[in-house]
Amino acid sequence: MLHQSTFAYNALTANLKTWLKSWCRTRDSNSLQSSQFEKFKRDKSRIPGYQNDYNAAVFRYAMLWSLLLVRCSNCGKCCEKTEMELSSKDIERLEETGYRLEEFAVIDDGVIRLRNVDGWCYFYSLADKKCRVYGKRPLGCYLYPIVYMVNEGAIVDELCPMEQTISEHELKTKGKILAKLLKKIDSERKCK
């Protein structure tokens, strides 16, 4: 079982890398390799756990996008005075790293959010200028700089110095994932 999951994950990653290389070559001319992208979208169902756990699959999908499309200046602005909401899966992943919920989260108006310490996310190392749980960070952090504004929907956060690197397609794709994440967080809050 593990071998099949690893194979599917590696195949999906290879498909994404192939598509991404083609896309990067044609990005300047605004010509997207749509047939390759459509193939990648179909292949995402091969992500381990996709059928059984939608949230986990969305997390892996977003993680792949973030890992391969990362254009970060390591400025830490996204970690300053964070208001990042956490889903139950985010909390579970963070607790698996050895942290307790009371350490890294606060409850604000019924919403569980990342805790700030001296104005910075609990997990942000100011000395190293990096996240201590980068590989297990919340899905919302993976999706950044795409944020949700109440009257506008998904937008690119103007605070991010790399905002100009976000394509319209990436905004739409991550915006859809973000909308689903926020619905999940809202439904979890209503169940409590």
C-alpha positions as CSV (number, residue, x, y, z in Angstrom):
1,M,0.0,0.0,0.0
2,L,2.7,2.4,1.0
3,H,4.6,1.6,-2.2
4,Q,1.6,2.5,-4.4
5,S,1.0,5.7,-2.5
6,T,4.6,6.7,-2.9
7,F,4.5,5.8,-6.5
8,A,1.3,7.9,-7.1
9,Y,2.8,10.8,-5.2
10,N,6.1,10.7,-7.2
11,A,4.2,10.4,-10.5
12,L,2.0,13.4,-9.6
13,T,5.1,15.4,-8.6
14,A,6.8,14.5,-11.9
15,N,3.7,15.6,-13.8
16,L,3.5,18.9,-11.9
17,K,7.2,19.5,-12.5
18,T,6.9,18.8,-16.3
19,W,3.8,21.1,-16.5
20,L,5.6,23.8,-14.5
21,K,8.7,23.8,-16.7
22,S,6.5,24.2,-19.8
23,W,4.5,26.9,-18.1
24,C,7.5,28.8,-17.0
25,R,9.0,28.7,-20.5
26,T,5.8,30.1,-22.0
27,R,4.8,32.4,-19.1
28,D,6.3,35.5,-20.6
29,S,4.1,35.2,-23.7
30,N,1.0,34.5,-21.5
31,S,0.6,31.1,-23.3
32,L,-0.4,28.5,-20.9
33,Q,0.1,24.8,-21.8
34,S,-3.5,24.0,-21.0
35,S,-3.5,20.4,-22.2
36,Q,-0.7,19.6,-19.8
37,F,-2.4,21.5,-17.0
38,E,-5.7,19.6,-17.6
39,K,-3.7,16.3,-17.4
40,F,-2.3,17.4,-14.1
41,K,-5.7,18.3,-12.8
42,R,-7.0,14.8,-13.7
43,D,-3.9,13.2,-12.1
44,K,-4.5,15.0,-8.8
45,S,-7.0,12.2,-7.9
46,R,-4.0,9.9,-7.7
47,I,-2.8,11.8,-4.6
48,P,-2.7,9.3,-1.7
49,G,-5.8,9.7,0.4
50,Y,-7.7,11.9,-2.1
51,Q,-10.8,9.8,-2.2
52,N,-10.8,9.1,1.6
53,D,-9.9,12.4,3.0
54,Y,-10.6,15.5,0.9
55,N,-9.0,17.9,3.3
56,A,-5.7,15.9,3.4
57,A,-5.7,15.7,-0.4
58,V,-6.3,19.5,-0.8
59,F,-3.4,20.0,1.7
60,R,-1.1,17.8,-0.4
61,Y,-2.2,19.5,-3.6
62,A,-1.6,23.0,-2.2
63,M,1.7,21.8,-0.7
64,L,2.9,20.7,-4.2
65,W,1.9,24.0,-5.7
66,S,3.6,25.9,-3.0
67,L,6.8,23.9,-3.0
68,L,7.2,24.2,-6.8
69,L,5.9,27.7,-7.3
70,V,7.5,29.2,-4.2
71,R,8.7,32.8,-4.9
72,C,9.4,33.9,-1.3
73,S,11.7,36.7,-0.3
74,N,11.9,35.4,3.3
75,C,10.9,38.8,4.6
76,G,8.5,37.3,7.3
77,K,5.7,39.9,6.6
78,C,3.2,37.0,6.3
79,C,4.2,35.8,9.8
80,E,3.9,39.3,11.5
81,K,0.7,39.8,13.4
82,T,-0.8,36.8,11.9
83,E,-4.5,36.1,12.1
84,M,-4.3,32.7,10.5
85,E,-7.3,30.5,11.2
86,L,-6.7,26.8,11.8
87,S,-8.7,23.8,10.7
88,S,-8.8,20.6,12.7
89,K,-6.4,19.0,10.2
90,D,-4.0,22.0,10.7
91,I,-4.1,21.5,14.5
92,E,-3.6,17.7,14.1
93,R,-0.5,18.2,11.9
94,L,1.0,20.8,14.2
95,E,0.4,18.6,17.3
96,E,2.1,15.7,15.5
97,T,5.3,17.8,15.5
98,G,5.2,17.8,19.3
99,Y,3.6,21.1,20.0
100,R,0.5,21.5,22.3
101,L,-2.6,23.4,21.1
102,E,-2.3,25.7,24.1
103,E,1.2,26.7,23.0
104,F,0.6,27.7,19.4
105,A,-3.1,28.7,19.2
106,V,-5.6,31.2,20.7
107,I,-9.4,31.2,20.5
108,D,-10.7,34.5,19.2
109,D,-14.5,34.8,18.9
110,G,-14.9,31.0,18.6
111,V,-12.2,30.8,15.9
112,I,-8.9,29.0,16.6
113,R,-6.0,31.1,15.3
114,L,-2.2,30.9,15.4
115,R,-0.8,32.6,18.5
116,N,1.4,35.7,18.1
117,V,4.4,36.1,20.4
118,D,5.9,39.7,20.4
119,G,3.9,40.4,17.2
120,W,5.1,37.3,15.3
121,C,3.6,33.9,14.6
122,Y,4.4,31.4,17.4
123,F,6.3,29.3,14.9
124,Y,8.3,32.0,13.2
125,S,12.0,32.2,14.2
126,L,13.0,35.9,14.0
127,A,16.7,34.9,14.3
128,D,16.6,32.4,11.4
129,K,13.9,34.3,9.4
130,K,12.0,31.0,8.8
131,C,9.1,28.9,10.1
132,R,10.0,26.1,12.5
133,V,7.2,23.9,11.2
134,Y,7.5,24.8,7.5
135,G,6.8,21.3,6.2
136,K,3.7,21.0,8.5
137,R,2.5,24.6,8.4
138,P,-1.3,25.3,8.2
139,L,-2.9,25.1,4.8
140,G,-3.6,28.9,4.9
141,C,0.1,29.5,5.1
142,Y,0.7,27.3,2.1
143,L,-1.8,29.3,0.1
144,Y,-0.4,32.7,1.1
145,P,-0.2,35.4,-0.4
146,I,-3.7,34.5,-1.4
147,V,-6.0,35.8,1.3
148,Y,-9.8,36.2,1.6
149,M,-11.4,39.6,2.0
150,V,-15.0,39.6,3.1
151,N,-16.3,42.0,0.4
152,E,-13.8,41.0,-2.3
153,G,-13.2,37.3,-2.1
154,A,-9.8,35.8,-2.8
155,I,-7.1,38.4,-3.5
156,V,-3.3,38.7,-3.4
157,D,-2.1,40.3,-0.2
158,E,-0.5,43.6,-0.9
159,L,1.8,43.2,2.1
160,C,3.7,40.5,0.3
161,P,6.7,41.9,-1.6
162,M,6.3,39.0,-4.1
163,E,2.7,39.8,-4.9
164,Q,3.5,40.6,-8.6
165,T,4.6,37.0,-9.2
166,I,1.2,35.5,-8.6
167,S,-0.6,34.7,-11.9
168,E,-4.3,35.1,-12.4
169,H,-4.5,31.3,-12.8
170,E,-2.7,30.7,-9.4
171,L,-5.0,33.3,-7.8
172,K,-8.1,31.4,-9.1
173,T,-6.7,27.9,-8.1
174,K,-5.6,28.9,-4.7
175,G,-8.7,31.0,-4.2
176,K,-10.9,28.0,-4.7
177,I,-8.8,25.9,-2.2
178,L,-9.0,28.8,0.3
179,A,-12.8,29.1,-0.1
180,K,-13.1,25.4,0.7
181,L,-10.8,25.6,3.6
182,L,-12.8,28.6,5.1
183,K,-16.0,26.7,4.7
184,K,-14.5,23.7,6.5
185,I,-13.3,25.9,9.3
186,D,-16.7,27.5,9.6
187,S,-18.5,24.2,9.7
188,E,-16.1,22.9,12.3
189,R,-16.7,26.0,14.5
190,K,-20.5,25.5,14.2
191,C,-20.2,21.9,15.3
192,K,-18.5,22.8,18.6
